[in-house]
Amino acid sequence: MTILATSRDFVPASREPAARWQTVLRQAVRDVGELCRLLELPESFAKQARAARGPFPLLVPRGYVARMERGNPADPLLRQVLPQADEAADLPGYSADPVGDRAAERAPGLLHKYRGRALLVLTGACAVHCRYCFRREFPYSEVPHTPAAWEPALAEIAHDPSLAEVILSGGDPLMLVDQHLERLVARLESIDHVHRLRLHTRLPIVLPERVDERLLAWLSSTRLHAVVVVHANHPAELSPEVGLTLARLRDAGAMLLNQAVLLRGVNDDVNVLAELSERLQAQGVMPYYLHQLDRVTGAAHFEVEESRGRQIIESLRERLPGYLVPRYVREVAGAPFKVPLDDLRPNDGEEPV
């Protein structure tokens, strides 16, 4: 289960004062009733959401709440974070590990699925609890949480010259304090065959305060080619403050890409996704992937039929230049790459795998 936002992973090291982003995060909304009051939603709505919370609690920064529409229970940002009764559904085809993370583990916290790159799960902590999270059931307690504990995974990377790229993920890797990230990146820099550093992070979108001077300093000084893959699903997430944060990451030398998830009631609409691509490009971010929902237990109510997803992609191709159309993909456990869905057609009424 995802570790709560009191995780030791981002407690200030030694006795250094808390960074501003940590203070902002501590003030995040954790109570369903408070969230509904802020959004001027009826108490009956809050009662239903509170009953549906289960073991995966609400967590959402107040700056993200401010982008939601007051009085609208169907707001697409709210839908991503508010517990719903549908999460209790136990449906066939949905599981705790829909993408085969456990089978791909080479060392504690190190996943190796694709040729030339490996992924480090650094933490279970996030700044927001997305209800569709494919790792909401991941056993984060078994993942290393300190630089010293990462050594077995780093040794595996050092002994495999085929690995040119290391991906930092979680949870969210930017939930770690910069002291830990600096030490980890320095260790990766010492491995000659590692050339690229990729960060998969939602924090620049939901908690832009995290991109501060210290983060930018180590990011801009690394010898590794830095790629930051952010996660925005809806254009309303791209506030002016987020735009300024993304500009700072670009100025630090990072390549910026976005990966979204196709979500029912959030962005399963060509107009929404076209606007998302346009606004991403205006803020210097290239649309990268549009993921078909990973079938994690509790997220079935977000799934959009693949046939509908392909229709949306075809409509996007008619409206946008090719470089603004994200690649529509599904992650299949054991496959050597993300399986493209935008060029596939069903046979005899069956969906492709």
N, C-alpha and C positions, 0 to 999 in steps of 0.2 A: 504494500500500500504506500502511496505517496507520503513522504515525510512532511510534517507540518512546518510552517514557516518559523518555528523556533529552533530549527535544526542547528546543530553546532557548526555546520558547514559554512555559515556566513556570520557567526559571532565574531566580533573583532578580535584579531590575534593579540596576545599579550594584553596590555592595558590601553591600547590605542583608542581614541574616541571613535564612536560610531560615525560612519560616513552618512551623508544626507540620505542616500537611497535606502540605507538600513532603517533610518528613522521613519521615512515615508512608508516603508513596507510594514513596520510595526503598527502603523495606524490604519492598515488595510481593514476592510469590512470582512468580518467573520460570522456575523449573525444575520440569518435570513430576514428576521423581522426588521433589523436596521436597514438592510438593503431595500426592502420594500417600502419603508417609510421614506427613504431618500428619493425613491422613484415614484412616490405618491401612488402606490398600488394598494389595493384593499387588504385588510387583515386576513380575509378568507384566502387570498392568494398566498400570503406569507405562511399561513397555517398549512396549506397543502405542500408548499416547498419544504417546510420544516420537517414534516412527516416523511418526506421522500429523501432526506439527506443521507441516511445510512452511514456507513463508515468512511465515506469520502466527503470531507467537510467543505463548506463554502470558504473561499478565499479570493478576494478581488480588491486590487488597489483602488483608492478613492478617485484617482485621476482617470482611471478606466471607467468607473461608475459615472463620472461626469460627462462621458461621451454618449451615455444611454439616453433615450427619449423618455421623459417623464410621462407617467400614466399609460405607458404602452407595454402590456405584459408580453407582447410578441416581439419586442425589440431584439434585433439579431445579436447584439452584444450580450444582452441579458440572457438570452437563450443559451449561450455558450457556457455560462457559469452557474446558472440557477439549478439546483437539484429538482428533478421531476420524478413523478411516480413511475414513469416508464422505465426508469433505471432498474427497477426491481424485476423486470421481465427476464425470465430464463429461457432463452430461445436456442434452438439447435444452430450450430455453425458459429456461435460466439463463444469465446474462451478467454482465459486470463492472459494468454500469451499468443495473440493472433498472428504475430510476425516471426515466431520462432527465435526469439532472443536467447532463450536458455540453451538451445541446441548450438548456437553460434558462439558460445562463450569459450574463449581460449585460455583465459586467466580471470581471476576475480575482477569484474568490471570491464573486461576487454571483450568486445564482440567483433568477430571477423566474418562478414557475410560476403563481401565483394572483393574482387581482385584489386590489389594495389592500395587498399585503404582499410583502416580499422577504426573502431569507435570505442571511446572510453566513456562509460557511464560514471560520472563523477559524483552525483548527488541525486537524491530523490526530491529535493526541495525545489519549489517553483514559486513565482510571485503571484500566480493565478492558478486556480484549479479548474481546468477545462473539463467539462463533463464527458467529452468524447476521447479523452487521453488514452492512447493505446498502451501506455505503461502504467495505468492506474492500479494495476494489480502486480506490478513488478516487485520482486523481493529486495527492496533497496537496503534492508538491514544487512545483506550479504555483500554489499558493495564497499570497497575501500573509501575512507573519508578523509585521509590525511596524505600529504606528500610521501611520507615514508611507506605507507600502506599501498601506494600505487606502484612501488618498485617491481613487483612480479610482472605486472602488466607492461611496464616500460621495458623490462628485460626481454619480454616476448617480442615487442616491437623492434628493439635493437638487434635481435637475432634473426629477424626476417627482412632481408634486403628488398623484398618485393613491395614492402609497404612504404609508399611515397607520401601518403597523406594520412593524417590522424584527425579524427572528428571528435570534438568534445561535445558531449550530450548529457542527458539526465532523464528526469528532472530537467533543470536548466543549469548549464555550467556557470553562467554568470551570477548564480546565487552564491558561489564561493567567493571568499574574500580575495582581494587582489594579491595579497602575500602568497597565498597558495597557488593562484593561477600563474604568477610570475615564476615561481619555483618549478611548476610543472612545465611551462613553456620553455624555460631554460634547459630543462632536462631533455625535452624533445629536440631542441636546437642542437644538442650535443650528439644526436644520432644523424650521421652524415646522409643516410639515404632518405630521411624524412625532409620533404621540401614544402609541403603544404599543411597549413593548419586551418581546419574548418570548425566553426562554432555554430551549433544549432541552438538558437535562443529566441525566446518570445519576449524577453525583458525590454529590449528597445521599443517594443510596441506597447506593452502593458505597464512598464515601469521605466520610462525614459530617463529618470534620474540616475539609473544605474550606470549610464555611460558618462562617467566623470573623468577628470583629468588623469587620475592614476591609471584607470583602465586604458585610456587612449595612449598613455605614455608607453606601457609595455606592448600594446598592440602595434604601435607605429615603429617600435625599435626592434622587433623580432626579425631575424633573417628569413623566417618562413613566410611564404606567400599566404596572406590571411584572407579567408573567405568567411563572411558572416551571412548565415542563412537565417533570416528572420521569419516570423510566422504571423501573417495577417490574413484573416479570412474575409473581411468586409471593409469597404472603403471608409466607414465611419470610425474604424480603429486608427486611421492615419491622420491624427490631429496635427495642427501646426507644430506643437512641441515635439511630436514624434518625427516630423520632417526635419527639424533642426538637429535632432539626435542622429538621424540617419546621415545627415550631411557631415556631422563630426566624425562618424565612422568612416565615411568615404575619404575625408581629409586625412585620416590616419593611415590611408593606404589600403583599406579593406575593399574587396569586391563584395557587393551586396546583392543577394538573391532572396527571393521570397518563395516559401512553400505554403500552400493553403490546403485545407481539407474541404472537400465537397460535403456540405452539411444541409440536411433538410431544414427548412425554415430559417436558414441563415444566409446562404449564398447560392442556392440552387435556382438561379435566375440569370439569364444572359446579361441583362442590364447591370445587375450588381457586379458580376465578374468582369464585365467590360470596364466599368468605372474603377474597380479595384486595380486592374492592370494599368489603366491610364494614370491613376494617382500614384501608383508605385513608380512608374517610369518618371513622372514629374518629380519624385523625391529621390531619384537616382538608384532605384532598385529594379532589377529585372525579374519578371515573373519566371519561376523555375518549374515547380511542380504544382499540379492540382491533384491531390491524393484522393482516391476512392477510400471511403471510411475503412479503417482497420477494425475488424469485427471483434472488438473487446467486449467482454461481458458488461452490460449496463448501458451500451451506446447504440442499441439497435434502432431507437427512434430517430437517430440522426441520418440513417442510411438513405441514400438516393440511388435509384436503379441505374445500372451502368448504361442502359440504353438512353436514359435521360441525360446522363453525363456526356455521352457522345454527341447528342443533339446540341447541347450547350456549346461544346467545343467547336462543332461545325459552324454554329452561329457566330461564335467569336472570330473564327477565321474569315468570315464574310465581313466583319466590322473592323477588325484590327490588323495592323501589320503583323507578319508572322512572328517577329521577335517579342511581341506582347501577348502571344497566346501561350499559356503555360502547357507543359506536357502533362497529359492526363494519364495517371499511372496507378497501379496497385502494387503493394508489396506482398509477395507470395513467399511464405516460409520455404527456405531451401533453394529458391531461384537465384541465379548468378547475377541478376540485375533487377531493377524495378521493371515490372511488366507493363508495357505501354497498352493503354486501352483506347486511345484516340484513333488508332489506325486499324482496330480490330472490328469485326462484325460478327454477331451471333450466328450460329448455324442451327437450323431447325428449331429456332425458338429458344436455344440454350445460350446462357451467358458464357463468354470465354473465361478461362481461368488464367 
